[in-house]
Amino acid sequence: MNLATFIAVAALAVIISLAVAYIVREKRRGVKCIGCPLADSCTKYGSPKRKMHHSKTQSQ
C-alpha cells in the first residue's frame, strides 16, 4: 500500500467515524428523523409543536 492509498483510506475512516458519532449522538438526544431540519418539532414522531411536517408522506 503506497502513501496515497493510505491517506485516502485514513480520510475515509475519519469521515465514516464522524458520521457514526453524529448519528449516535442524535439518537441519544431522542431525534427520530436525523438530518431533518424540523426533527425536534415533528408531529409524526410525537412532538406537538408543529403540524403537518410530513404531510407528503402521510397522504401517500
N, C-alpha and C positions, 0 to 999 in steps of 0.2 A: 504494500500500500504506500503510494507516494504522499508527499506533503499536501498536495492539493486535494486529494481524496480524503485524507484525514481531516482537513479543515472543513470540507463540505459535510462530512458525517458528523463532526462535532457541532457545527452550526445547526444542522437538522435536529440533533439530540437536544440542544438548548431550546429550540423553538417548540418542539414537542413537549418537553418538560414544563415550559412556561404555560403552554396551553392546558395541560393536565392540571397544573397547580391552580390556574384560574377557574377551571370547571369545579374542582374540589372545593375551593373557597366559596364560590357562588352557591353550590349545593348546601354547604354548611350554613349559609345565610338563609336558606329556605327558598331561593329563587327557583321557580319551576321552568320558566322559558328563558334559559340562558342566552343572552345575545339580543333579546327583545328589549327595545328601549322603554317599554311600559310594563316590564315584568313585575315590578313592585306593586303596581296598581291594577293588575289584570283581574277581571271578574271571572274569567274562565277557571282560574285556579284558587278562588276563594276570597280574594280581597274585594271589598265593596266600594273602593274609591272611584273606579271608573266603570262605565258601562259600554258594552258592545265593542270592546277592543278587537276581539276575534270574530267579528260579525261575518266575515267571508267564510271562515271555517265552520261556523255554526250553521249557516244556511245551506251548506252543500251536503 
